[in-house]
Amino acid sequence: MNSAVRNATNWMFRDRTTGKIVIAQRPNLPLALWMACVVAGWLVHPTGHWSTVLKTAGTIALVIWAGDEVARGVNPWRRALGVGVLVAVVLDRILSG
């Protein structure tokens, strides 16, 4: 790997505090809550009020996770991932009415 690619990779993926390459991490509470809401929606197929509660709770948890990544992500990749998720949530809300 040439030095330009190595430098770009280090800049994008290296944790600024530990020096380790970080692409993914163990889910924290908001991300775990979002995953639980998604799985519950797949398994239970709630309707009416409960469907709205599950989708809203999942979306709020995902926005909290993404905002935290934007604000405190350990490297540019994690911050960009947070921005991408926030954009996806906004677009989903716009497109789904």
C-alpha positions as CSV (number, residue, x, y, z in Angstrom):
1,M,0.0,0.0,0.0
2,N,1.5,3.4,-0.9
3,S,1.9,6.1,1.6
4,A,-0.9,8.3,0.4
5,V,-3.4,5.4,0.8
6,R,-1.9,4.4,4.1
7,N,-2.1,8.0,5.4
8,A,-5.8,8.4,4.2
9,T,-6.7,5.1,5.8
10,N,-5.0,6.1,9.1
11,W,-6.8,9.5,9.0
12,M,-10.2,8.0,8.3
13,F,-10.2,4.9,10.5
14,R,-7.7,5.4,13.4
15,D,-9.1,6.1,16.9
16,R,-7.5,9.4,17.9
17,T,-7.2,8.3,21.6
18,T,-6.1,4.6,21.3
19,G,-4.4,4.6,17.9
20,K,-6.4,1.5,17.0
21,I,-8.3,1.1,13.7
22,V,-12.0,1.4,14.4
23,I,-14.7,0.6,11.8
24,A,-17.4,-0.8,14.0
25,Q,-17.9,-1.0,17.8
26,R,-20.2,-2.9,20.1
27,P,-23.6,-1.3,20.1
28,N,-24.3,1.2,22.9
29,L,-27.7,1.6,24.6
30,P,-29.4,3.8,21.9
31,L,-28.3,1.5,19.1
32,A,-29.3,-1.6,21.0
33,L,-32.7,0.0,21.6
34,W,-33.1,0.8,17.9
35,M,-32.2,-2.8,17.0
36,A,-34.7,-4.2,19.6
37,C,-37.4,-2.0,18.1
38,V,-36.6,-3.2,14.6
39,V,-36.6,-6.9,15.6
40,A,-39.8,-6.5,17.6
41,G,-41.4,-5.0,14.6
42,W,-40.3,-7.9,12.4
43,L,-41.5,-10.5,14.9
44,V,-44.7,-9.1,16.3
45,H,-46.0,-7.0,13.3
46,P,-47.7,-4.5,15.6
47,T,-50.5,-2.3,14.3
48,G,-52.1,1.0,15.2
49,H,-50.8,2.7,18.3
50,W,-48.2,0.1,19.2
51,S,-46.7,0.3,15.7
52,T,-46.4,4.1,16.0
53,V,-44.8,3.7,19.5
54,L,-42.3,1.1,18.3
55,K,-41.3,3.1,15.2
56,T,-41.1,6.4,17.1
57,A,-39.0,4.9,19.9
58,G,-36.7,3.2,17.4
59,T,-36.3,6.4,15.4
60,I,-35.5,8.5,18.5
61,A,-33.0,6.0,19.7
62,L,-31.3,5.9,16.2
63,V,-31.2,9.7,16.0
64,I,-29.6,9.8,19.5
65,W,-27.0,7.3,18.5
66,A,-26.2,9.1,15.2
67,G,-26.0,12.5,16.9
68,D,-23.6,11.0,19.5
69,E,-21.4,9.6,16.7
70,V,-21.4,13.0,14.9
71,A,-20.4,14.8,18.1
72,R,-18.1,12.2,19.7
73,G,-17.1,9.6,17.1
74,V,-13.6,8.3,17.5
75,N,-12.6,9.0,14.0
76,P,-13.9,10.6,10.8
77,W,-15.4,7.3,9.6
78,R,-17.6,7.1,12.7
79,R,-18.6,10.7,12.4
80,A,-19.5,10.3,8.7
81,L,-21.5,7.2,9.6
82,G,-23.5,9.3,12.1
83,V,-24.1,12.0,9.5
84,G,-25.2,9.4,6.9
85,V,-27.7,7.8,9.3
86,L,-29.1,11.2,10.2
87,V,-29.5,12.0,6.5
88,A,-31.2,8.6,5.9
89,V,-33.6,9.2,8.8
90,V,-34.6,12.7,7.5
91,L,-35.0,11.4,4.0
92,D,-37.1,8.5,5.2
93,R,-39.4,10.8,7.1
94,I,-39.7,13.1,4.0
95,L,-40.3,10.4,1.6
96,S,-42.7,8.4,3.7
97,G,-44.9,11.4,4.3
